[in-house]
Amino acid sequence: MPESGSLPTMLSASSSLGGQSFGAQSLASSGSNQRSPRGSVNGDLVSSTSSNSVSDHSRSSFMPPVAGLYNASASSSSAHLALRYRKPFAQRVLQDGEKVDKPWLDDKKRKSSDRKAYWIFNISLSLGLIGAAVLMYFAYAAVPKDKYCLVLDEQFEGNTINKDIWFHELETGGFGNGQFDWTTDSANNSFVEDGKLYIVPTLTSDALGEAAIMDGYALNLTLSGTCTASNKTDPSCAVASNITKGVILPPVQSARLMTNFSRTIKYGRVEVKARMPTGDWIWPAVWMMPKDSVYGQWPRSGEIDIFESRGNLPTKRDSRGTNQMQSSLHFGPNFLFDGYGFATKARNLWRDWFNQGSHTFGLEWTEKQIYTWEHSPMFKNLEVNYDDGFWKRGKFPSQMANGTLLSNPWAAVQGKDASIAPFDQEFYLILNVAVGGTNGYFEDGLGDDKPWSNDAENARAQFWESRDRWLPTWPKDPKQRGMEIEYVKMWQKC
């Protein structure tokens, strides 16, 4: 064991790093004033420790810590300097044209892997581009190339609705769907502004007051001479509110415009650019009905729904709201047997919903098929080929549950139209915004807080009594809760 008297020498030697000696100086300066735990100065350390009861064996195995690193008597700055000090990293600036040696790049295995990755990437990219081009070609080739003649190009110029094109249908009975709206020709419900047509639902109470809706008001469109129903005694032309019977007036007013007296087509194309309304239970639609109903009452003569949607804001991706469009064909022997379930298709958007901006919708109708589209004819929604005809497509039974026989209303059609009927006749276009209904378009039991039951006799009253739940979802701006149509075009096969 070294003696205490040789400690400064050892510290000086062991504290020299990088050609600098600082440990001895630190110890000398601090040791002259610092006393040992026994009260003697460092110079008396030997005699002081030799009087301890520690055995000689223990003392001979003791090695004092290196000063300047761990010894408390060394200055803290010296210790930190020793810990931080490192030999400078050798570096220099590359000369012009000098290359950095990268030996790992010369590895043969690496070069082989790089070549494989290069060819795999380029071949995959080429195949992807070729595949995309092939798909686009077939989609384009599938678009009918028949010659079409333009029969309507409505850009909604001016400040009024063109009565030579559009006819307002005025009824109160819900058009067979149990809708809760009364269709009017009021400028509150349909108007042209800034080159666009707006169809807007409003509250009947704004025009007649809330009391009139509930009781004591007779609404008779027949007496006023405004009902457009073919049968003027039809219940759709008149209604009287009666609180005792639970009958109320339609709580909403809206509009329904059609081209039945101006423009019709048989095989052709329809294109409509529009933004859809916002608000719970609002039901916008772009659709077509037969002009003459050759095969009888609905749905024997068919119906073409190009676009239908709901004003409810979606809460998830598969919600049935402003994020979804639906296209359908309606056909069948009577209203109890509608084969639309075999000819309907819905499409959901994940963003840019139908109420957030204008979308283009269309119909392609030929002697071989009918299909609807959104954005472009290459993006089909519903596609129906005629194949074996609509009687077989609908899988209708031979008789009803009560034993009444069901007959094919299109059985007498011969020739090429046999499989097309009832979609082998003139159809006209309809634009409308409905509210609610009991026909099942707004289904019961979906957990969407629907405020009425489709089976209730007073469904209209249930809807109105729950207005505190749905009315806040209707924007105050009438344009936002209405359908905004930029243009309508129709072509007839020449």
C-alpha positions as CSV (number, residue, x, y, z in Angstrom):
1,M,0.0,0.0,0.0
2,P,1.4,3.4,-0.9
3,E,2.2,5.8,1.9
4,S,0.3,9.0,2.4
5,G,3.3,11.0,1.8
6,S,3.5,9.7,-1.9
7,L,-0.1,10.5,-2.7
8,P,0.5,13.9,-4.4
9,T,3.0,12.3,-6.7
10,M,0.6,9.5,-7.6
11,L,-2.3,11.9,-8.1
12,S,-0.2,14.1,-10.4
13,A,0.7,11.1,-12.5
14,S,-2.7,9.5,-12.7
15,S,-4.5,12.8,-13.4
16,S,-2.4,13.7,-16.5
17,L,-4.7,13.3,-19.6
18,G,-3.9,14.5,-23.1
19,G,-0.5,16.0,-21.9
20,Q,-2.1,18.2,-19.1
21,S,-1.5,17.6,-15.4
22,F,-4.0,19.1,-13.1
23,G,-4.7,16.6,-10.3
24,A,-1.6,17.4,-8.1
25,Q,-2.1,21.2,-8.3
26,S,-5.7,20.8,-7.3
27,L,-4.8,18.6,-4.4
28,A,-2.0,20.8,-3.2
29,S,-4.2,23.9,-3.1
30,S,-7.1,22.2,-1.4
31,G,-5.0,19.9,0.9
32,S,-3.2,22.8,2.7
33,N,-6.4,24.0,4.2
34,Q,-8.6,20.9,4.4
35,R,-8.5,18.9,7.6
36,S,-9.0,15.2,8.0
37,P,-12.0,13.8,9.8
38,R,-9.8,13.5,12.9
39,G,-9.0,17.2,12.8
40,S,-5.4,16.9,11.5
41,V,-4.2,18.2,8.3
42,N,-3.5,15.9,5.4
43,G,0.2,15.9,6.3
44,D,-0.8,14.0,9.5
45,L,-2.9,11.5,7.6
46,V,-0.4,8.6,8.2
47,S,-0.2,8.9,11.9
48,S,-3.9,9.5,12.2
49,T,-4.9,6.5,10.3
50,S,-2.3,4.2,11.9
51,S,-4.0,4.8,15.2
52,N,-7.2,3.3,13.9
53,S,-8.3,-0.1,14.9
54,V,-8.4,-1.3,11.3
55,S,-6.2,-4.3,10.8
56,D,-3.0,-4.1,8.8
57,H,-4.4,-6.6,6.3
58,S,-7.3,-4.3,5.6
59,R,-5.1,-1.3,5.3
60,S,-2.7,-3.1,3.0
61,S,-5.6,-4.0,0.6
62,F,-6.9,-0.4,0.4
63,M,-6.2,1.6,-2.7
64,P,-7.1,5.3,-2.6
65,P,-9.2,6.6,-5.5
66,V,-7.6,8.4,-8.3
67,A,-7.5,12.1,-7.5
68,G,-9.2,14.3,-10.0
69,L,-11.8,11.6,-11.0
70,Y,-13.5,10.5,-7.8
71,N,-11.7,12.0,-4.9
72,A,-13.8,14.6,-3.2
73,S,-10.6,16.7,-2.5
74,A,-10.2,17.3,-6.2
75,S,-11.9,20.3,-7.7
76,S,-15.2,19.7,-9.5
77,S,-14.0,21.6,-12.6
78,S,-11.0,19.3,-12.9
79,A,-13.2,16.2,-12.7
80,H,-15.7,17.4,-15.3
81,L,-12.9,18.3,-17.7
82,A,-11.4,14.9,-17.4
83,L,-14.8,13.2,-18.2
84,R,-15.5,15.5,-21.1
85,Y,-12.2,15.4,-22.8
86,R,-12.0,13.4,-26.1
87,K,-9.4,13.3,-28.8
88,P,-10.5,15.5,-31.7
89,F,-12.1,13.6,-34.7
90,A,-9.9,13.6,-37.7
91,Q,-11.5,15.2,-40.7
92,R,-10.6,17.0,-43.9
93,V,-12.2,18.7,-46.9
94,L,-12.6,16.6,-50.1
95,Q,-10.6,17.8,-53.0
96,D,-12.4,18.6,-56.3
97,G,-13.1,15.3,-58.1
98,E,-12.2,13.2,-55.2
99,K,-14.6,10.3,-54.6
100,V,-15.6,9.0,-51.2
101,D,-14.8,5.3,-50.8
102,K,-18.0,3.3,-50.2
103,P,-16.8,-0.4,-50.2
104,W,-20.3,-1.7,-49.4
105,L,-21.6,-0.6,-52.7
106,D,-19.1,-2.9,-54.5
107,D,-20.6,-6.0,-52.9
108,K,-21.8,-8.4,-55.6
109,K,-24.8,-9.6,-53.7
110,R,-26.0,-6.0,-53.2
111,K,-25.6,-5.2,-56.9
112,S,-27.7,-8.3,-57.8
113,S,-30.4,-7.3,-55.3
114,D,-30.5,-3.8,-56.7
115,R,-31.0,-5.1,-60.2
116,K,-33.8,-7.4,-59.1
117,A,-35.6,-4.6,-57.2
118,Y,-35.2,-2.3,-60.2
119,W,-36.8,-4.7,-62.6
120,I,-39.6,-5.8,-60.2
121,F,-40.6,-2.2,-59.6
122,N,-40.6,-1.2,-63.3
123,I,-42.4,-4.4,-64.4
124,S,-45.1,-3.9,-61.7
125,L,-45.5,-0.3,-62.6
126,S,-45.9,-1.1,-66.2
127,L,-48.4,-3.9,-65.6
128,G,-50.4,-1.5,-63.3
129,L,-50.5,1.2,-66.0
130,I,-51.5,-1.3,-68.7
131,G,-54.2,-2.8,-66.4
132,A,-55.6,0.7,-65.6
133,A,-55.6,1.6,-69.3
134,V,-57.5,-1.6,-70.2
135,L,-60.1,-1.0,-67.5
136,M,-60.6,2.5,-68.7
137,Y,-60.9,1.3,-72.3
138,F,-63.6,-1.3,-71.5
139,A,-65.5,1.3,-69.3
140,Y,-65.5,3.7,-72.2
141,A,-66.4,1.1,-74.7
142,A,-69.4,0.1,-72.6
143,V,-70.9,3.6,-72.9
144,P,-73.6,3.5,-75.6
145,K,-72.5,5.1,-78.9
146,D,-76.0,5.6,-80.3
147,K,-76.8,8.8,-82.0
148,Y,-78.7,11.1,-79.6
149,C,-80.6,14.3,-80.3
150,L,-80.8,17.0,-77.7
151,V,-84.4,17.7,-76.6
152,L,-83.7,19.8,-73.4
153,D,-80.8,22.0,-72.3
154,E,-82.1,23.9,-69.3
155,Q,-79.6,26.3,-67.8
156,F,-82.1,28.2,-65.7
157,E,-81.4,31.6,-67.2
158,G,-83.4,34.6,-66.0
159,N,-85.2,35.0,-62.7
160,T,-88.3,32.9,-63.2
161,I,-89.1,29.3,-63.8
162,N,-89.9,28.6,-67.4
163,K,-93.5,27.5,-67.5
164,D,-93.1,26.2,-71.1
165,I,-90.8,23.5,-69.7
166,W,-91.7,22.9,-66.1
167,F,-95.1,22.0,-64.7
168,H,-95.9,22.2,-60.9
169,E,-97.8,19.4,-59.4
170,L,-100.1,20.5,-56.6
171,E,-101.4,17.9,-54.2
172,T,-101.8,17.3,-50.4
173,G,-102.0,13.5,-50.2
174,G,-98.4,12.4,-50.3
175,F,-98.5,10.8,-53.8
176,G,-99.0,7.3,-52.6
177,N,-95.9,7.4,-50.3
178,G,-97.6,9.0,-47.3
179,Q,-95.3,12.0,-47.6
180,F,-95.8,14.8,-45.1
181,D,-95.5,17.7,-47.6
182,W,-98.1,19.6,-49.5
183,T,-96.6,20.5,-53.0
184,T,-97.2,24.1,-54.1
185,D,-96.1,26.5,-56.9
186,S,-95.2,29.2,-54.3
187,A,-92.0,31.1,-54.9
188,N,-91.1,30.1,-51.3
189,N,-90.8,26.5,-52.4
190,S,-89.3,26.8,-55.9
191,F,-87.5,29.7,-57.5
192,V,-84.6,30.6,-59.9
193,E,-81.7,32.7,-58.7
194,D,-78.2,33.2,-60.1
195,G,-78.7,30.7,-62.8
196,K,-79.9,27.9,-60.5
197,L,-83.2,26.3,-59.6
198,Y,-84.0,25.8,-55.9
199,I,-86.6,23.5,-54.5
200,V,-87.0,24.2,-50.8
201,P,-89.2,22.8,-48.1
202,T,-90.9,25.2,-45.7
203,L,-93.2,24.9,-42.7
204,T,-96.9,25.2,-43.3
205,S,-97.2,27.0,-40.0
206,D,-95.2,29.9,-41.5
207,A,-98.0,30.5,-43.9
208,L,-101.1,29.4,-41.9
209,G,-100.1,29.3,-38.3
210,E,-99.6,26.4,-35.9
211,A,-103.3,26.3,-34.8
212,A,-104.5,25.7,-38.4
213,I,-102.3,22.7,-38.8
214,M,-103.8,20.9,-35.7
215,D,-107.5,21.7,-35.9
216,G,-110.3,23.6,-37.7
217,Y,-108.7,24.4,-41.1
218,A,-110.0,23.0,-44.4
219,L,-107.5,22.9,-47.2
220,N,-109.4,22.3,-50.5
221,L,-107.4,22.5,-53.7
222,T,-110.4,21.4,-55.8
223,L,-112.4,24.5,-54.8
224,S,-109.5,26.8,-55.5
225,G,-109.1,25.1,-58.9
226,T,-105.4,24.4,-58.3
227,C,-105.4,20.6,-57.7
228,T,-103.5,18.9,-60.5
229,A,-104.6,15.3,-59.7
230,S,-106.4,13.7,-62.6
231,N,-109.3,12.9,-60.4
232,K,-110.5,16.2,-58.8
233,T,-112.4,14.3,-56.1
234,D,-109.2,12.5,-55.1
235,P,-108.4,12.8,-51.3
236,S,-105.0,14.2,-52.5
237,C,-106.8,17.4,-53.4
238,A,-108.3,18.2,-50.0
239,V,-107.7,17.8,-46.2
240,A,-109.2,19.3,-43.1
241,S,-107.4,19.3,-39.7
242,N,-109.4,17.7,-36.9
243,I,-107.8,17.3,-33.5
244,T,-110.4,14.8,-32.4
245,K,-109.8,12.4,-35.3
246,G,-106.0,13.0,-35.2
247,V,-105.9,14.4,-38.7
248,I,-103.6,17.4,-39.3
249,L,-102.6,19.4,-42.4
250,P,-99.4,18.5,-44.1
251,P,-96.9,20.2,-41.8
252,V,-94.5,21.0,-44.6
253,Q,-94.8,22.7,-48.0
254,S,-92.5,21.9,-50.9
255,A,-92.4,21.6,-54.7
256,R,-92.5,19.0,-57.4
257,L,-91.6,20.0,-61.0
258,M,-92.0,17.8,-64.1
259,T,-91.7,17.9,-67.9
260,N,-94.8,15.7,-68.6
261,F,-96.3,18.4,-71.0
262,S,-93.1,19.5,-72.6
263,R,-90.3,17.0,-72.9
264,T,-90.4,13.2,-72.9
265,I,-88.0,10.5,-74.2
266,K,-88.0,6.8,-75.1
267,Y,-84.5,5.5,-75.1
268,G,-82.0,8.3,-74.6
269,R,-79.9,10.0,-72.0
270,V,-80.5,12.3,-69.0
271,E,-78.0,14.4,-67.1
272,V,-78.6,16.6,-64.1
273,K,-76.1,18.6,-62.1
274,A,-77.3,19.4,-58.5
275,R,-76.4,19.8,-54.9
276,M,-78.7,18.0,-52.4
277,P,-80.5,19.5,-49.3
278,T,-79.4,19.3,-45.7
279,G,-81.9,18.4,-42.9
280,D,-83.4,15.3,-41.2
281,W,-86.1,13.4,-43.1
282,I,-85.8,15.6,-46.3
283,W,-86.1,13.4,-49.4
284,P,-84.8,14.8,-52.7
285,A,-85.3,12.9,-55.9
286,V,-84.5,13.0,-59.7
287,W,-86.7,10.5,-61.4
288,M,-89.0,9.6,-64.3
289,M,-92.5,8.4,-64.9
290,P,-94.4,7.1,-68.0
291,K,-96.3,9.7,-69.9
292,D,-99.3,7.6,-70.9
293,S,-99.0,4.6,-68.5
294,V,-99.5,2.2,-71.4
295,Y,-99.7,-0.9,-69.1
296,G,-101.9,0.5,-66.4
297,Q,-101.5,2.1,-63.0
298,W,-98.3,2.1,-60.9
299,P,-96.1,0.0,-61.0
300,R,-97.4,-1.8,-64.1
301,S,-96.1,0.9,-66.4
302,G,-92.8,1.3,-64.6
303,E,-90.8,4.1,-62.8
304,I,-87.1,5.1,-63.2
305,D,-85.4,6.5,-60.1
306,I,-82.1,8.1,-61.3
307,F,-81.2,9.6,-57.9
308,E,-82.8,9.5,-54.4
309,S,-81.2,10.5,-51.1
310,R,-81.9,11.7,-47.6
311,G,-81.0,14.9,-45.9
312,N,-79.9,13.3,-42.6
313,L,-76.2,13.9,-41.9
314,P,-74.3,10.6,-41.7
315,T,-72.8,9.3,-38.5
316,K,-70.8,6.5,-40.0
317,R,-69.7,5.3,-43.4
318,D,-72.7,3.1,-44.2
319,S,-75.2,5.7,-43.0
320,R,-78.3,6.3,-45.2
321,G,-78.0,10.1,-45.3
322,T,-76.5,12.8,-47.5
323,N,-73.6,10.4,-48.2
324,Q,-75.7,7.9,-50.0
325,M,-77.5,7.9,-53.4
326,Q,-79.9,5.2,-54.5
327,S,-81.1,4.3,-58.0
328,S,-84.1,1.9,-58.7
329,L,-86.5,0.6,-61.3
330,H,-90.1,0.0,-60.2
331,F,-92.3,-2.6,-62.0
332,G,-94.9,-5.2,-61.1
333,P,-98.5,-6.4,-61.5
334,N,-99.9,-4.2,-58.7
335,F,-98.8,-1.9,-55.8
336,L,-98.5,-4.9,-53.5
337,F,-95.9,-6.6,-55.8
338,D,-93.2,-4.1,-56.7
339,G,-90.1,-5.8,-58.1
340,Y,-87.7,-2.9,-57.3
341,G,-85.8,-5.1,-54.9
342,F,-84.4,-6.9,-57.9
343,A,-83.4,-3.6,-59.6
344,T,-82.0,-1.2,-57.0
345,K,-78.5,-0.1,-56.0
346,A,-77.1,2.3,-53.4
347,R,-73.7,4.0,-53.3
348,N,-72.1,5.6,-50.4
349,L,-69.5,8.4,-50.5
350,W,-66.8,8.7,-47.8
351,R,-66.3,12.4,-48.4
352,D,-67.7,15.2,-50.5
353,W,-71.2,14.2,-49.7
354,F,-74.1,15.1,-52.0
355,N,-75.1,18.1,-49.8
356,Q,-71.6,19.5,-49.8
357,G,-71.3,20.4,-53.4
358,S,-72.7,19.8,-56.9
359,H,-72.6,16.3,-58.3
360,T,-73.6,15.2,-61.8
361,F,-76.1,12.3,-62.1
362,G,-77.3,10.6,-65.2
363,L,-79.2,7.9,-67.0
364,E,-78.3,5.8,-70.0
365,W,-81.4,4.1,-71.5
366,T,-81.0,1.9,-74.6
367,E,-82.8,-1.1,-76.1
368,K,-80.4,-3.4,-74.4
369,Q,-80.0,-2.0,-70.9
370,I,-80.7,0.8,-68.4
371,Y,-78.0,2.2,-66.1
372,T,-77.6,5.2,-63.9
373,W,-74.3,6.9,-63.1
374,E,-72.7,9.6,-60.9
375,H,-69.9,11.9,-62.0
376,S,-69.4,10.2,-65.4
377,P,-71.1,7.5,-67.5
378,M,-68.1,5.3,-66.8
379,F,-69.0,5.3,-63.0
380,K,-72.1,3.2,-63.1
381,N,-74.4,2.8,-60.1
382,L,-77.5,0.7,-61.1
383,E,-77.1,-1.4,-64.2
384,V,-80.0,-3.5,-65.5
385,N,-79.8,-5.7,-68.6
386,Y,-83.2,-6.8,-70.0
387,D,-82.3,-10.4,-70.5
388,D,-85.4,-12.5,-70.0
389,G,-87.8,-9.6,-69.2
390,F,-89.0,-8.0,-66.0
391,W,-91.7,-10.5,-65.1
392,K,-88.9,-13.1,-64.6
393,R,-86.6,-10.6,-63.0
394,G,-89.3,-9.7,-60.4
395,K,-89.9,-13.4,-59.5
396,F,-93.6,-12.7,-59.0
397,P,-95.8,-15.5,-57.7
398,S,-98.7,-16.9,-59.8
399,Q,-101.3,-15.9,-57.2
400,M,-101.7,-13.7,-54.1
401,A,-102.1,-15.0,-50.6
402,N,-105.9,-14.8,-50.8
403,G,-105.9,-16.9,-54.0
404,T,-106.2,-14.0,-56.5
405,L,-104.3,-14.9,-59.6
406,L,-101.5,-12.6,-60.8
407,S,-101.0,-12.1,-64.5
408,N,-98.1,-10.7,-66.4
409,P,-99.1,-7.2,-67.5
410,W,-96.5,-7.3,-70.3
411,A,-97.3,-10.7,-71.7
412,A,-99.0,-9.3,-74.8
413,V,-95.9,-7.5,-75.9
414,Q,-94.2,-9.2,-78.8
415,G,-90.9,-8.8,-80.7
416,K,-87.8,-7.0,-79.4
417,D,-89.8,-5.0,-76.8
418,A,-91.1,-8.2,-75.1
419,S,-88.1,-8.2,-72.6
420,I,-88.0,-4.4,-72.3
421,A,-91.6,-3.7,-71.2
422,P,-92.7,-1.7,-69.3
423,F,-89.6,0.5,-70.2
424,D,-90.5,0.7,-73.8
425,Q,-92.6,3.9,-73.8
426,E,-92.2,7.6,-73.3
427,F,-91.1,8.8,-69.9
428,Y,-90.9,12.4,-68.5
429,L,-88.5,13.9,-65.9
430,I,-89.5,14.9,-62.3
431,L,-87.5,17.0,-59.8
432,N,-88.9,17.2,-56.3
433,V,-88.0,17.5,-52.6
434,A,-90.3,15.5,-50.3
435,V,-90.3,15.3,-46.5
436,G,-90.9,12.0,-44.6
437,G,-93.3,9.3,-45.7
438,T,-94.7,5.9,-44.7
439,N,-93.8,3.8,-47.8
440,G,-90.6,2.4,-46.2
441,Y,-88.0,4.6,-47.7
442,F,-87.4,5.8,-44.2
443,E,-87.4,2.4,-42.5
444,D,-88.5,1.7,-38.9
445,G,-86.2,0.3,-36.4
446,L,-82.8,1.5,-37.7
447,G,-81.9,3.3,-34.4
448,D,-81.8,6.7,-36.2
449,D,-84.2,8.4,-33.8
450,K,-87.0,8.4,-36.4
451,P,-89.9,10.3,-34.9
452,W,-92.8,8.4,-36.5
453,S,-93.9,4.8,-37.2
454,N,-94.7,3.8,-40.8
455,D,-97.7,1.8,-39.5
456,A,-99.2,4.6,-37.5
457,E,-102.5,6.1,-38.7
458,N,-101.3,9.5,-37.4
459,A,-97.7,9.3,-38.7
460,R,-98.0,12.8,-40.0
461,A,-99.0,14.1,-36.5
462,Q,-96.2,12.1,-34.8
463,F,-93.7,13.8,-37.1
464,W,-95.0,17.3,-36.4
465,E,-95.2,16.8,-32.7
466,S,-91.5,15.8,-32.7
467,R,-90.4,18.9,-34.6
468,D,-88.1,20.0,-31.7
469,R,-85.9,17.0,-32.6
470,W,-85.7,17.4,-36.4
471,L,-86.3,21.1,-37.0
472,P,-82.9,22.2,-35.5
473,T,-81.2,20.1,-38.2
474,W,-82.8,22.2,-41.0
475,P,-80.5,25.1,-42.0
476,K,-82.1,28.6,-41.7
477,D,-80.7,29.4,-45.1
478,P,-83.4,28.1,-47.5
479,K,-80.8,27.4,-50.2
480,Q,-79.0,25.0,-47.9
481,R,-82.1,23.0,-47.0
482,G,-83.2,22.9,-50.6
483,M,-82.1,21.1,-53.7
484,E,-79.9,23.3,-56.0
485,I,-80.0,22.4,-59.7
486,E,-77.5,23.9,-62.0
487,Y,-78.7,22.4,-65.3
488,V,-80.8,19.6,-66.8
489,K,-80.2,18.0,-70.1
490,M,-82.2,15.3,-72.0
491,W,-81.4,13.5,-75.2
492,Q,-83.6,11.3,-77.4
493,K,-82.2,8.5,-79.5
494,C,-82.4,9.7,-83.1
